[in-house]
Every structure is written in structure tokens, then in C-alpha cells.
Amino acid sequence: MKLVLYREMTMNSFRSLLAFRAEVLLFLLSQVFRIFIQIYIWHALFDGKDALNSQAGAISLHEMITYVLISSVISVFATNDVIFRVSSKVSSGEIAMDLIKPMSFRSVVFCQMLGSNLYRILFELVPLIVISILFFHVQLPSFAHGIAFLLLVLGGLFLNFVITYTIGLIAFWYILIWQVNMLLNGLIRLFSGAFIPIWFFSDSLIQISYFLPFRLIYYEPISVYLGKISSVEELLLLFAQQLAWIVGLLLLQKWMWTKAVKRLVLQGG
């Protein structure tokens, strides 16, 4: 029964986005433009050199171009509206309707995000991959690295959902959640390695990034894709770190949700 509800919730979210297909072209143009700008910048930084030295050893221009392209692919999913969706439901009172549904509020938001991701796969991800193949020489991983990369990406995307949903719950206490969202986006841009790989960071910034979960969304999966991380021990450690962050944030969510529901009841919601 619940599986049917989850499927319907997901498909409703997917169908609601079909009315905005005209925006796909604008998205693709902006993504391609951003990719060209980033690649141009890296060409300038390499300045004709075969490789640049980093914390991960010598990095070739071809590897950096591949890094930019894979990061752009991951961003199609990692960029979500979960925080806005949660805060909007709270501020508008729509959450009252979600609370009486035979599924948890988190499941409602998760299914809506899945519907959005399904839309992005068909209308944004596939065209972006085709464009990348046609215009750029993407470095392909080995079979083992490819499988590990996909598993880490899936774990990273779920971790990203858990992070954004946890932040979204702050809307029960703090109405101006967009300010928190801006702060989170800034931290993710800096410490996830989405734009600049962490292997080019200073020692102090690397240490900070390893105390945060964001690198597990972009940097670590892409490092595995490029073969910078290959040992079984290192891969198991990455999976363990993703799992630890997910479990920790889920426990935090449980505590926050209990407090949030009590707050709604006390306010007569």
C-alpha cells in the first residue's frame, strides 16, 4: 500500500514539472556556458603545462576537464529545493495536510525530490551527457572505479537530501530560512569540491573540509572516478563516513521533528 503511495507522490511531482519543459533549454545553455568558463579558467591556470602539482600528486588538464564535467553531472541532482519546499510547507500551513497523510513528512518530501530527479534525468542529465560526449573528451573510469563511483554518488545524493532536509526543519523555529540556505550553499560550494577540487586546497582548508560532510557529495566520488582513490580500505572508509553522517543526521532529524510537532500542537497547528 505504501509503495503505491510513494510511487504516486513521486509521479505527481514529476508530472507537475512537465509544464516547465521550456526551461530545460535555458538550463542546458547555462550549464554549458558554465562548463566552458570553468574549462577556460583551468586552461589559463595550466598555462601550457602538462600537469599541476597537488595534494593528490600531478593533475593533468584532461583530468581537470573530466572533473568539471562529472561535477556538472552530479550537480543536476545535488542541486535541490528541499529546504525551500520544507520551509514553504511550514510557512503556508500546507504541512497540516501532509501530517494527515499515511506516510511520514520526510517521505513526502523525499518522494517529491525523487520526482524532480526523474524529470532531471530525462530532460537535463541525458542531454548534458550527450553534449559532454560530443564536445569534450571525457576520461572513462575502469569498471571497478565506475561501480564504486556510482555507489558513492548514490550515497552522496542521499546524504545531500538528509543535510538539506535537516536544515529545512529549522523553518519551524526560524522563518527567514533563505538566509540559512544561502550560508549552506556557500559552504557546499567551498568545501564539497564542486568547483575547486579539495586537492588544490591549503592544509588548513583540507582539515576543515574533512570535518564536514560536503566532500562526500562531489570531491570523493569524482576522485574515485579519476582513480585517485583506489584501495579497498580507502573506499570502505568513504562508505563508512557517508553512512555515519547519514545515521547521525537522521537521529538529529528525529529529535528536531519531535520538537517541531510539539511546537505545532502548542500553537494550535
N, C-alpha and C positions, 0 to 999 in steps of 0.2 A: 504493500500500500504506500509506504513512504517513498519507495523508489519511483513510483508513478508521480507522486507529488514533486519530488526532486526534478524529475525529467520535465514535467510541465512548467515548473518555475524556471528552469534553465531555458527551455524553448520560448517561453513568454519574453524573457529578457532578450533572446536572440531576435525574435520577430519584431520587437519594439525598435531595434536598431536598423532594421531593413529600410526604414523611411529615410535614413541618413546616408544612403549609399553615395550620394553626390559628394560627400565629404571625403570619400576614400581617395579620390584623385588629389585633393588638397593635401591629405596626409602623406601620400606617396611622394608628391613633389617636395614637401617639407623634409621628409626623411632622406630622400636622395640628395637634396641640397645640403643637408647637414653632413651626410656621409662625404660628399665631395669636399666640403670645407675642412672636415677633420683630416681627410687623406692629404689635402693640400698642405695643411699645417705640419703633418708628420713628414711630408716630402721636404719641407723647408727645414725642419729640425734635423733631419738626417743629412741634408746639405751634401748629397752625393756619396756619403759614407755607406759602406756595406752593412754596418751594424752599429748599434749604440750599446754601451755597457749599462747594465742594470743590476739590481739585486738578484735577478734570476739568470744572470750571465749575459751573453751577447744576444741582442734582439735585432732581427733583420727587418727591413722595411716591409717585406712581404708578410712577415708575421704581424706587424702592426696594422697593415691594411686588413688582414683577416680578423684581427682583434676588433677593429672598428666595425666591420660588417657583422660579426657574431654578436657584438654588444647591441647593435641596432636591432637585430632579430629578437634578442631577449627582451629589449625594451618594449616591443609590441605587447608583450604580456605583463611585464613588470610594472608598466605604467597603468595603474587602475584608478577607479574613482570610489574605492571602498570608503575612505574617510569622508568624502563628500556625501556619499549615499547614506551612511550611518547618521551623520550629523543632520542631514536633510530630513530623515525619518523622525528623528528626535524633535527637531525644532517645529516641524509641521504637524506633529501628532500622529503621523501615519504609523508610527511604531505600535500604537494601540491595536491596530488591525493585525499587524504581524505577530503580536503576542498571543492572539487567539487562534492562530494557525496551528495545525497539528505537526509542527516542526519548529525547531529552535530558531531564534532570531539570527544566530550566526549561520545556520544552514540556509536561511532565506537569502542572506547577503552573499554567501558563497555560491549558491546556485545562480544568482543574478550575475555574479562575476564570471562564472563558467559560460553563461550565455553570451556575455560580452566577448569572452575569449574565443568562443566558437565563431562568432562574427569576424573577429580579427584574423583568425586563421584563414578563413575563406577570402576575405576582401582586402586584407592588409599584409599578412605574413607571406602567403603564396606569391603575390606579385612582387614583394620585396626580395624574396629568394630568387625569383626569375631574373629580376633586374641585376642582382648581385652576381649571378652566374654569367649573364650576358656581358656586363661591363667590367667586371673585376675577376681576377684570378684568385678564387678562394682556396686557401690551403685546406686540404681534406685531412681529417684525423685517421689514425689507424682504427680498425674495428673495435678493439678493446677500449681505446680512448674515446671513441664515439659513443659507445654504450655508457661508459662512466659519465661522460659529459651530459647525455640525455637524462640520466638518473639524477645527477646533481642539479640540472636545470629544473626538473620537476620538483625536487626538494626545495630549491631556491624560490621557485614561484609560490609554493605553498607557504614557505617561511615569509615571503613578502606579503601574502594575504594576511597571515597571522599578525604581522607587525602593523599593517595598516588598519586592520580591524581593531586591534588593541588601542591604537591611537584614536580611532573613531569613537570608541566608548567614552573618551574624555568629554564628548559633547553632552553627556548627561550632567556635567558639572560646569563646563566652560563653553559658552555659546560661540565665542569667536574662534572656532576650531580651525579656521583657514590660516590663522597665524601659526598654529602648531603644525599644520600641513606644510606650510612654506619652510619652516625650520627642518622638518623631516626630509623634505625634498632636497634641501641644501646638503644635509648630512649624507643622504644617499648618493647624490651626485659626486660628493667629495670622496667618501670612504668606501663606496661599492666598487670603484674601479670602472664605472660605466663609461667615463670619458678619458681618464688618465689611468693606465694600469698602475696598480699599487707597487709594482717592482721598480717604478721610477720615483717613488716617494722617498723622503728623508727617513732616517731611522726612527725619529720621534713620531712621525705621522704613521709609519708602518706599525709601530707599537700600539698607537691609538686604534688603528683600523682592526687590529686583532682582538681588541676588547669589544668590538661592535659586530653585529651580525650581517651588515650590509655586503661585505666582500663575498659572502656565501651565495649571493644572488647573481653577481656578474663575474667578478675577478677570478674566483676559484674555479668555477665551471669552464671559463674560457682558458685558463691556464692549463687545465686538464686537456681541453680540446687541442691546444697547441703542443702538448707533450711536455710542458714544463713541470708537471707533476705526474709521475708515472708509477711510483712504488705502491704496492698494495697497502702498506702501512699508512702512507700519506692519504690515500683515497679513503680508507676506513676512518681515519681521523676526521676528514671533511664530512663524511656522512654522519659521524657521531656528533660533530659540532652542530650540524643542521638539526639533528634530532633533539639535541639538548636545548637549543634555542626555542624550537617549536614547543617542546613539552613545558619549558619554563614559562613561555608566553601564554600558553593555554591555561596553565594554573593561575597566572595573573589575571587572565580574562575571566575565569570562573569567579575569582574574588571580586573583580570590578563589576561583573554582571549582577552578582548578589546584592551589592551595594546600590547599583543603578535601579534594580527592580524595587527595592525598598524605598528609594527616593521617589520613584513614580507613584507608588502607593500612598506615601505620605502627602504628596502633592495632589492626590485625587486623580492621577492619570490612569 
